[in-house]
Amino acid sequence: MAIEQLDIFMETMKMQESSGDYSAIGPVTRYGRGLGAYQIVEDNWDDWSKEAYYEGYNKMTAQQRKNLPSLNWEDSKTQDRTAKNKFTQYYNKYKSWDLVAIAWFAGPGNADIVKRNTDLNPRLLPEDAKNLVDIMSYKDVLGKDVGGYVDDVMTNMNKELKNKGMPLATRYTAQDPSIRVQQPQIANSNVAISMIDALSQNTAGGQRQQIAVGGDQARQASNVRTAIDNAKAKGESTINVSMASEKNPYSARELGMNR
C-alpha cells in the first residue's frame, strides 16, 4: 500500500510549498494567506487543525467546533500533524499521490474530475467536459500551473524514493495537459456513436467535436437520456451516464488553495 510513502510525500510537499520553512507566509488570496511549511490557507487552518487534534470533530455541531480552542499555526508539530491528517484523507480517497497533489494545489473538486474522467470507465459528466481539459493549466497567484506543480512533486518524490530504495510512486493522471478522456467501450450503433459525440468536447487533445443535441443543457440531458432509453429498448447497450447538477468545489490557491 503506497500510504507507506506518506513521509516522503510530506517532505516533498514541504519543500515544494515553502522550501521547508515553517514560518513562511504566502501572498494574499481570496481564501487568505498560505501559512507555514505546507502553505495551508487561513480559511482552512482552524478547521483542518482541529480535525487533526480533536477526536470526534467531524461529528460535532458547528457551535461545538467553534468552541474548541484554536491551535497555533506557528508550531511545526501542529503543522505536520495537520498536513499529515489531510494528506492521509486525500490518499485514502484517491489512492494516487499525483491526485493528492492536485487536490492540495487545485482543490478536491478538480481532483475528482480528473479521477473520474481518466478512470477505466469514465462517466463523462457534461459539466466535466467543459472543465477537464483546462484543469492542468490553471495557475495560482504566483503563476504556477497545476500540471507543472504535479510534475515537480512527482519527480522530486520519486527521486527521494529511489534514493531510499523504495518503490516509486505511480502516476494516475494523463501527462498531456489536455488530458484525453477515455471513451467507454459501447456496442457499434448509431445511437451509441451519437451519445459519445454529444458527450464529447472539442479540445486540443484531439477529442471528437461536440454535436448540438438540444439547445440548452437541460434539453441536451433530456436527449441523452432518451438515447440511453432507446439503446436499452433495442438491447444494443447499457450505459451509465450521470447528469449530476451540483458543481464541484473547484478551489486551491487563487483557484482555491487546498480547500
C-alpha positions in Angstrom: 0.0 0.0 0.0 1.5 3.3 -1.1 0.5 5.0 2.1 3.9 3.9 3.4 5.3 6.6 1.1 3.4 9.3 3.1 6.5 10.6 5.0 8.4 11.1 1.7 5.4 12.8 0.2 5.1 15.1 3.1 8.8 16.1 2.8 8.4 16.6 -0.9 5.3 18.8 -0.4 7.0 20.8 2.3 9.9 21.6 0.0 7.6 22.3 -2.9 5.4 24.7 -0.9 7.9 26.6 1.2 11.4 25.1 0.9 10.7 23.6 4.3 10.1 27.0 6.1 7.6 26.5 8.9 7.4 30.3 9.4 6.5 31.0 5.7 3.6 33.2 4.9 2.3 33.2 1.4 0.7 36.0 -0.7 -2.9 37.1 -0.1 -5.5 35.1 -1.9 -9.3 35.2 -1.8 -9.0 32.4 0.9 -6.4 34.1 3.0 -2.6 33.6 3.0 -0.8 30.3 2.9 0.6 29.5 6.3 3.7 27.5 7.3 5.7 24.8 5.6 2.7 23.3 3.7 1.1 26.7 3.0 -2.3 25.8 4.4 -4.6 28.8 3.7 -6.0 30.7 6.6 -9.6 29.8 5.7 -8.7 26.1 6.2 -6.3 26.2 9.1 -8.7 26.3 12.0 -11.0 23.6 10.7 -8.2 21.3 9.5 -6.0 21.6 12.6 -8.9 21.0 14.9 -10.0 18.0 12.9 -6.5 16.6 13.2 -6.3 17.1 17.0 -9.8 16.7 18.4 -11.4 13.2 18.4 -14.9 13.1 17.0 -14.5 16.6 15.5 -16.5 15.7 12.4 -19.5 14.6 14.5 -19.6 17.8 16.5 -22.1 20.6 15.8 -20.8 23.8 14.2 -21.1 25.6 17.6 -19.2 22.8 19.4 -16.4 23.0 16.8 -16.2 26.8 17.2 -15.9 26.5 21.0 -12.8 24.3 20.8 -9.5 26.1 21.5 -7.7 27.1 18.3 -4.3 25.7 17.5 -1.2 27.8 16.8 -0.2 27.5 13.1 3.4 28.6 14.0 4.0 25.4 15.8 5.9 23.0 13.5 4.5 19.8 15.1 1.0 21.1 14.7 1.6 21.9 11.0 3.0 18.4 10.4 0.1 16.7 12.2 -2.5 18.8 10.4 -0.9 18.2 6.9 -0.4 14.5 7.6 -4.1 14.1 8.5 -5.3 15.8 5.4 -2.8 14.1 3.1 -3.9 10.7 4.6 -7.6 11.6 3.9 -6.8 12.5 0.3 -4.7 9.4 -0.3 -7.4 7.1 1.1 -9.8 8.8 -1.3 -7.7 8.9 -4.4 -5.2 6.1 -4.0 -2.6 8.1 -6.0 -0.1 10.7 -4.9 -0.5 12.8 -8.0 -4.2 13.2 -7.4 -3.4 14.1 -3.8 -1.1 16.8 -5.2 -3.9 18.1 -7.4 -6.3 18.1 -4.5 -3.8 20.1 -2.4 -3.0 22.6 -5.1 -6.2 22.8 -7.1 -8.8 21.5 -4.6 -10.5 18.1 -4.3 -13.3 19.1 -6.7 -10.7 19.3 -9.5 -9.0 16.1 -8.4 -12.4 14.4 -8.5 -12.9 15.5 -12.1 -9.5 14.2 -13.2 -10.0 10.9 -11.4 -13.4 10.1 -12.8 -12.5 11.1 -16.3 -9.2 9.2 -16.6 -10.6 6.1 -14.9 -11.1 2.9 -17.0 -14.9 3.6 -17.0 -15.2 7.4 -17.2 -18.6 8.9 -16.5 -18.2 11.8 -19.0 -20.2 14.3 -17.0 -21.4 17.2 -19.1 -20.0 19.8 -16.7 -16.7 18.0 -16.6 -16.3 18.2 -20.4 -16.1 22.0 -20.1 -13.5 21.9 -17.3 -11.4 18.8 -17.6 -9.1 20.0 -20.4 -8.2 23.2 -18.6 -7.5 21.9 -15.1 -3.8 21.2 -15.6 -3.2 24.7 -17.0 -4.9 26.5 -14.0 -2.4 28.9 -12.3 -2.1 30.1 -8.8 -1.4 33.7 -7.8 2.4 33.1 -8.4 1.8 31.8 -11.9 2.4 28.1 -11.2 0.1 25.9 -13.2 -1.4 22.6 -11.8 0.4 20.4 -14.4 3.8 21.8 -13.6 3.2 21.6 -9.9 2.2 17.9 -10.1 5.2 17.1 -12.3 7.5 18.8 -9.8 6.0 16.9 -6.9 6.1 13.5 -8.5 9.6 13.9 -9.9 11.1 15.0 -6.6 9.2 12.4 -4.6 10.4 9.6 -6.9 14.0 10.8 -6.7 13.8 10.5 -2.9 12.0 7.2 -3.0 14.7 5.8 -5.4 17.5 7.1 -3.1 15.9 5.2 -0.2 15.4 2.0 -2.3 11.6 2.3 -2.0 9.0 1.5 -4.8 8.4 4.6 -7.0 5.0 6.3 -6.9 3.0 5.6 -10.0 1.1 8.3 -12.0 -2.7 8.3 -12.3 -3.2 11.4 -14.3 -2.6 11.8 -18.1 0.7 13.5 -18.9 -0.7 15.7 -21.7 -2.1 18.9 -20.2 -5.3 18.5 -22.3 -6.0 15.1 -20.5 -7.7 13.0 -23.1 -10.9 11.5 -21.9 -11.0 7.7 -22.5 -14.1 6.8 -24.4 -16.2 3.9 -23.0 -16.5 0.7 -25.0 -20.0 0.6 -26.4 -21.6 -1.6 -29.0 -21.4 -0.2 -32.5 -24.7 1.5 -33.3 -25.8 4.9 -34.5 -27.3 5.7 -31.1 -24.1 4.8 -29.3 -22.0 6.9 -31.6 -24.3 9.9 -31.3 -24.1 9.6 -27.5 -20.3 9.7 -27.5 -20.4 12.7 -29.8 -22.9 14.5 -27.6 -20.9 13.9 -24.5 -17.5 15.0 -26.0 -15.9 18.4 -26.3 -13.7 19.8 -29.0 -10.3 20.0 -27.2 -6.6 20.5 -28.0 -6.2 16.8 -27.2 -8.0 15.8 -30.3 -11.4 15.0 -28.8 -14.4 14.4 -31.1 -16.2 17.7 -31.8 -19.4 18.2 -29.8 -22.7 17.7 -31.7 -25.5 20.0 -30.8 -28.3 17.8 -29.5 -30.6 20.3 -27.8 -30.1 24.0 -27.2 -29.6 24.4 -23.5 -28.1 21.9 -21.0 -31.5 20.6 -19.9 -32.5 19.7 -23.4 -29.2 18.1 -24.1 -29.5 16.0 -20.9 -33.0 15.0 -22.0 -31.9 13.9 -25.4 -29.0 11.9 -24.0 -31.4 10.1 -21.6 -33.7 9.4 -24.5 -30.8 7.9 -26.4 -30.0 5.7 -23.4 -33.6 4.5 -23.2 -33.7 3.8 -26.9 -30.5 1.9 -26.8 -31.7 -0.2 -23.9 -35.0 -0.9 -25.5 -33.2 -2.2 -28.6 -30.9 -4.3 -26.5 -27.9 -2.5 -28.0 -26.1 -1.5 -24.9 -26.4 -0.5 -21.2 -24.7 2.8 -20.5 -24.4 4.6 -17.2 -24.4 8.4 -17.6 -24.6 10.7 -14.6 -26.4 14.0 -15.1 -25.4 15.5 -11.8 -26.3 19.1 -11.5 -24.2 20.1 -8.5 -21.0 21.9 -9.3 -17.8 20.6 -7.8 -16.0 22.8 -5.2 -13.2 24.0 -7.5 -10.5 25.6 -5.4 -6.8 26.0 -4.5 -4.6 28.9 -4.1 -6.2 31.7 -6.1 -8.1 28.8 -7.6 -9.0 27.9 -4.1 -5.8 26.8 -2.4 -6.1 23.3 -1.0 -9.7 23.8 0.1 
